[in-house]
Each structure stands twice: as structure tokens, then as C-alpha cells.
Amino acid sequence: MVQQDATLGVIQHELTLEEQPGPRGRTASIVNRIHAAKNIDELFLELKEDLRRLFDVEQLTLYAVDREKRELYSKLLLDPIDGVQEIRVPINEHSISG
């Protein structure tokens, strides 16, 4: 939205949340990309690096729940030759993450 201040003759542009610099704008951008993702693989493989930078961490693992198998699972891209690897952890009292 553009507003004009009549006394100063200055045009101000209100930034959308995504346009705002810093963590708030990056967060809004990532949330929008999460909602636009076509499948869970897109989240695992394409958003992981952006989330890692947002939280300023060296490593990040995203998990999803497979309710049928009662497991948490994650996917990671090893390299173009080996492709995608899936990690599965049972949801029970024997695993920390599960």
C-alpha cells in the first residue's frame, strides 16, 4: 500500500511481512513456502537449508509422522549419485526422538 504524506510530500511504501528485513521477513517467506509445498519431500529437501539459516544452527533435521507405521521419518539428499536417504525412528518409549 502506498501512502502520501501531504505535509512532507513523501511517498511511503508499507512493506509486507515477507519484504521486511531480518528474521521476521525470512520467517514469513518460509511459512508461505511451507503452505505452498506440493508434498512433504519438497519441505524436507528444499526448505531445510533456509530453516537452518533462520535458526542459525549447523545441523537441522525435519521429521514427519507416519501414523500407519507409528514412525517418525526424515529424508536427506546425500548427493546426486546416491540420491535421497530416508531415516525412520519408531514412535515409542525406546527412542529419544520417538
N, CA, C and O of each residue as an XYZ file, in Angstrom:
392
protein
N       0.846     -1.168      0.000
C       0.000      0.000      0.000
C       0.893      1.232      0.000
O       1.878      1.278      0.736
N       0.569      2.220     -0.803
C       1.344      3.454     -0.889
C       0.538      4.573     -0.271
O      -0.640      4.751     -0.584
N       1.178      5.333      0.614
C       0.529      6.472      1.251
C       1.347      7.721      0.961
O       2.573      7.656      0.866
N       0.676      8.852      0.820
C       1.390     10.091      0.619
C       1.120     10.997      1.806
O      -0.029     11.222      2.187
N       2.191     11.509      2.382
C       2.089     12.447      3.489
C       2.007     13.844      2.889
O       2.988     14.331      2.328
N       0.849     14.496      2.998
C       0.607     15.783      2.348
C       1.529     16.880      2.862
O       1.929     17.756      2.096
N       1.873     16.846      4.149
C       2.696     17.925      4.702
C       4.144     17.842      4.242
O       4.798     18.871      4.072
N       4.653     16.626      4.038
C       6.047     16.472      3.634
C       6.196     16.147      2.155
O       7.285     16.281      1.596
N       5.122     15.724      1.524
C       5.200     15.330      0.125
C       6.045     14.083     -0.079
O       6.633     13.904     -1.146
N       6.116     13.208      0.941
C       6.918     11.996      0.889
C       5.999     10.813      0.642
O       4.938     10.694      1.255
N       6.417      9.953     -0.252
C       5.651      8.731     -0.506
C       6.286      7.611      0.299
O       7.490      7.371      0.210
N       5.462      6.924      1.090
C       5.933      5.820      1.912
C       5.344      4.524      1.386
O       4.178      4.463      0.998
N       6.154      3.516      1.381
C       5.699      2.192      0.954
C       5.700      1.298      2.180
O       6.739      1.106      2.813
N       4.530      0.744      2.522
C       4.454     -0.175      3.650
C       4.906     -1.549      3.176
O       4.350     -2.100      2.226
N       5.911     -2.096      3.839
C       6.441     -3.397      3.465
C       5.513     -4.509      3.923
O       4.979     -4.475      5.032
N       5.331     -5.479      3.065
C       4.620     -6.668      3.507
C       5.552     -7.411      4.457
O       6.747     -7.118      4.515
N       5.017     -8.357      5.191
C       5.824     -9.105      6.148
C       6.999     -9.786      5.462
O       8.108     -9.811      5.997
N       6.755    -10.341      4.270
C       7.829    -11.024      3.535
C       8.939    -10.072      3.108
O      10.098    -10.477      3.018
N       8.605     -8.827      2.846
C       9.591     -7.854      2.383
C      10.429     -7.279      3.522
O      11.481     -6.689      3.277
N       9.979     -7.444      4.749
C      10.695     -6.868      5.877
C      12.031     -7.573      6.063
O      12.113     -8.798      5.975
N      13.076     -6.793      6.321
C      14.381     -7.415      6.545
C      14.420     -8.154      7.878
O      13.608     -7.889      8.764
N      15.347     -9.063      8.016
C      15.563     -9.743      9.293
C      14.751    -11.005      9.431
O      14.100    -11.456      8.489
N      14.801    -11.575     10.634
C      14.166    -12.874     10.894
C      12.660    -12.885     10.632
O      12.115    -13.892     10.181
N      11.997    -11.780     10.910
C      10.538    -11.756     10.733
C      10.151    -11.930      9.264
O       9.226    -12.677      8.948
N      10.854    -11.245      8.376
C      10.586    -11.370      6.950
C      10.963    -12.746      6.423
O      10.246    -13.319      5.602
N      12.107    -13.287      6.901
C      12.517    -14.632      6.476
C      11.518    -15.668      6.957
O      11.194    -16.607      6.231
N      11.028    -15.501      8.175
C      10.042    -16.443      8.725
C       8.771    -16.429      7.882
O       8.238    -17.488      7.550
N       8.288    -15.256      7.540
C       7.072    -15.146      6.728
C       7.270    -15.806      5.371
O       6.372    -16.485      4.872
N       8.423    -15.614      4.781
C       8.721    -16.220      3.484
C       8.715    -17.744      3.582
O       8.151    -18.419      2.721
N       9.338    -18.284      4.623
C       9.389    -19.738      4.805
C       7.997    -20.300      5.081
O       7.639    -21.347      4.540
N       7.211    -19.627      5.909
C       5.848    -20.088      6.202
C       5.029    -20.139      4.917
O       4.281    -21.091      4.695
N       5.164    -19.133      4.082
C       4.430    -19.129      2.808
C       4.877    -20.284      1.915
O       4.050    -20.901      1.243
N       6.176    -20.580      1.901
C       6.679    -21.690      1.092
C       6.212    -23.034      1.649
O       5.958    -23.962      0.881
N       6.094    -23.150      2.968
C       5.575    -24.383      3.571
C       4.135    -24.611      3.119
O       3.765    -25.721      2.736
N       3.330    -23.554      3.166
C       1.929    -23.687      2.756
C       1.794    -23.967      1.264
O       0.819    -24.587      0.839
N       2.753    -23.521      0.468
C       2.691    -23.720     -0.976
C       3.298    -25.052     -1.426
O       3.155    -25.436     -2.587
N       3.974    -25.756     -0.515
C       4.642    -27.010     -0.886
C       3.622    -28.020     -1.399
O       2.525    -28.154     -0.858
N       4.008    -28.719     -2.444
C       3.121    -29.707     -3.054
C       3.170    -31.048     -2.341
O       2.208    -31.814     -2.389
N       4.298    -31.337     -1.672
C       4.418    -32.599     -0.959
C       5.479    -32.480      0.138
O       6.205    -31.488      0.208
N       5.557    -33.483      0.974
C       6.466    -33.461      2.123
C       7.925    -33.488      1.676
O       8.787    -32.921      2.348
N       8.212    -34.143      0.547
C       9.585    -34.183      0.046
C      10.106    -32.788     -0.261
O      11.277    -32.492     -0.024
N       9.249    -31.945     -0.781
C       9.648    -30.572     -1.081
C      10.077    -29.851      0.196
O      11.036    -29.080      0.191
N       9.363    -30.107      1.282
C       9.742    -29.492      2.561
C      11.082    -30.021      3.049
O      11.954    -29.249      3.446
N      11.243    -31.327      3.018
C      12.480    -31.936      3.501
C      13.691    -31.456      2.713
O      14.722    -31.119      3.296
N      13.569    -31.425      1.402
C      14.739    -31.221      0.563
C      14.976    -29.767      0.169
O      16.123    -29.374     -0.046
N      13.930    -28.964      0.068
C      14.105    -27.599     -0.419
C      14.094    -26.537      0.667
O      14.692    -25.477      0.484
N      13.439    -26.784      1.784
C      13.344    -25.758      2.824
C      14.331    -25.949      3.969
O      14.520    -25.052      4.791
N      14.945    -27.092      4.018
C      15.819    -27.414      5.149
C      16.936    -26.388      5.321
O      17.194    -25.941      6.439
N      17.589    -26.015      4.247
C      18.703    -25.062      4.336
C      18.224    -23.682      4.787
O      18.897    -23.025      5.581
N      17.073    -23.238      4.289
C      16.522    -21.944      4.719
C      16.180    -21.963      6.200
O      16.426    -20.987      6.909
N      15.614    -23.071      6.671
C      15.291    -23.194      8.099
C      16.558    -23.241      8.951
O      16.606    -22.664     10.037
N      17.574    -23.927      8.453
C      18.851    -23.994      9.179
C      19.437    -22.594      9.357
O      19.924    -22.252     10.434
N      19.387    -21.790      8.296
C      19.902    -20.416      8.383
C      19.029    -19.553      9.291
O      19.546    -18.739     10.056
N      17.712    -19.726      9.213
C      16.796    -18.934     10.038
C      17.078    -19.144     11.522
O      17.103    -18.189     12.298
N      17.290    -20.400     11.909
C      17.540    -20.719     13.307
C      19.018    -20.634     13.677
O      19.384    -20.836     14.835
N      19.868    -20.335     12.691
C      21.304    -20.176     12.894
C      21.901    -21.397     13.591
O      22.549    -21.289     14.632
N      21.662    -22.564     12.984
C      22.197    -23.819     13.510
C      23.016    -24.505     12.419
O      22.815    -24.265     11.229
N      23.941    -25.360     12.845
C      24.781    -26.068     11.889
C      24.053    -27.242     11.250
O      24.221    -27.508     10.060
N      23.255    -27.935     12.029
C      22.516    -29.104     11.540
C      21.046    -28.963     11.906
O      20.701    -28.393     12.942
N      20.195    -29.485     11.049
C      18.762    -29.436     11.286
C      18.137    -30.689     10.703
O      18.429    -31.065      9.568
N      17.290    -31.327     11.468
C      16.564    -32.492     10.961
C      15.075    -32.215     11.094
O      14.581    -31.911     12.180
N      14.373    -32.324      9.984
C      12.922    -32.198      9.983
C      12.334    -33.598      9.999
O      12.774    -34.473      9.254
N      11.354    -33.804     10.839
C      10.685    -35.102     10.925
C       9.218    -34.940     10.559
O       8.623    -33.885     10.778
N       8.652    -35.981     10.008
C       7.211    -36.074      9.782
C       6.745    -37.362     10.448
O       7.558    -38.231     10.765
N       5.455    -37.484     10.657
C       4.898    -38.663     11.318
C       4.220    -39.555     10.288
O       3.377    -39.105      9.512
N       4.602    -40.819     10.296
C       3.916    -41.848      9.523
C       3.003    -42.549     10.524
O       3.443    -43.426     11.266
N       1.738    -42.161     10.540
C       0.803    -42.670     11.545
C       0.543    -44.168     11.368
O       0.393    -44.891     12.353
N       0.489    -44.632     10.131
C       0.242    -46.056      9.880
C       1.319    -46.933     10.497
O       1.020    -47.943     11.134
N       2.570    -46.543     10.307
C       3.700    -47.340     10.802
C       4.151    -46.920     12.194
O       5.050    -47.538     12.765
N       3.542    -45.883     12.743
C       3.923    -45.326     14.048
C       5.421    -45.032     14.087
O       6.151    -45.503     14.960
N       5.852    -44.226     13.096
C       7.257    -43.861     12.996
C       7.402    -42.379     12.678
O       6.544    -41.767     12.041
N       8.532    -41.816     13.149
C       8.970    -40.514     12.678
C       9.908    -40.792     11.522
O      10.673    -41.755     11.563
N       9.862    -39.960     10.489
C      10.798    -40.166      9.400
C      11.312    -38.838      8.873
O      10.671    -37.796      9.006
N      12.469    -38.911      8.282
C      13.098    -37.752      7.682
C      13.760    -38.191      6.391
O      14.023    -39.377      6.192
N      14.028    -37.240      5.520
C      14.714    -37.526      4.269
C      15.847    -36.535      4.108
O      15.738    -35.372      4.496
N      16.950    -37.018      3.521
C      18.048    -36.118      3.233
C      18.670    -36.487      1.909
O      18.693    -37.652      1.512
N      19.172    -35.475      1.235
C      19.818    -35.672     -0.050
C      21.301    -35.848      0.198
O      21.987    -34.913      0.611
N      21.794    -37.057     -0.057
C      23.212    -37.346      0.167
C      24.061    -36.714     -0.921
O      24.943    -35.907     -0.628
N      23.813    -37.063     -2.136
C      24.481    -36.490     -3.299
C      23.717    -36.938     -4.540
O      22.846    -37.802     -4.446
N      24.028    -36.365     -5.699
C      23.269    -36.721     -6.905
C      23.339    -38.207     -7.268
O      22.410    -38.733     -7.883
N      24.421    -38.885     -6.899
C      24.564    -40.297     -7.252
C      23.755    -41.184     -6.316
O      22.982    -42.029     -6.767
N      23.935    -40.989     -4.998
C      23.229    -41.824     -4.015
C      21.778    -41.402     -3.829
O      20.955    -42.202     -3.385
N      21.460    -40.176     -4.158
C      20.084    -39.699     -4.077
C      19.607    -39.452     -2.654
O      20.376    -39.054     -1.778
N      18.339    -39.694     -2.450
C      17.675    -39.392     -1.180
C      17.725    -40.589     -0.246
O      17.443    -41.719     -0.645
N      18.087    -40.327      1.000
C      18.074    -41.374      2.025
C      16.954    -41.056      3.010
O      16.726    -39.897      3.356
N      16.265    -42.096      3.452
C      15.191    -41.924      4.423
C      15.643    -42.492      5.763
O      16.235    -43.569      5.827
N      15.358    -41.762      6.817
C      15.658    -42.194      8.183
C      14.317    -42.404      8.880
O      13.442    -41.540      8.819
N      14.154    -43.546      9.538
C      12.906    -43.838     10.255
C      13.219    -44.213     11.699
O      14.163    -44.953     11.979
N      12.410    -43.688     12.601
C      12.575    -43.946     14.032
C      11.209    -44.330     14.589
O      10.226    -43.636     14.328
N      11.127    -45.415     15.347
C       9.825    -45.809     15.904
C       9.335    -44.799     16.943
O      10.116    -44.217     17.695
N       8.032    -44.616     16.957
C       7.434    -43.778     17.999
C       7.111    -44.693     19.168
O       6.091    -45.382     19.183
N       8.004    -44.683     20.143
C       7.808    -45.499     21.346
C       8.732    -44.993     22.456
O       9.450    -44.008     22.283
N       8.701    -45.672     23.576
C       9.489    -45.250     24.735
C      10.966    -45.638     24.634
O      11.739    -45.322     25.538
N      11.372    -46.310     23.565
C      12.756    -46.766     23.418
C      13.633    -45.820     22.595
O      14.837    -46.047     22.472
N      13.045    -44.766     22.034
C      13.851    -43.808     21.282
C      13.616    -42.401     21.817
O      12.491    -42.041     22.162
N      14.673    -41.614     21.883
C      14.563    -40.258     22.418
C      13.656    -39.409     21.518
O      12.724    -38.770     22.007
N      13.921    -39.401     20.227
C      13.110    -38.585     19.323
C      11.711    -39.163     19.142
O      10.760    -38.418     18.909
N      11.581    -40.467     19.246
C      10.275    -41.104     19.065
C       9.455    -41.077     20.314
O       8.329    -41.574     20.325
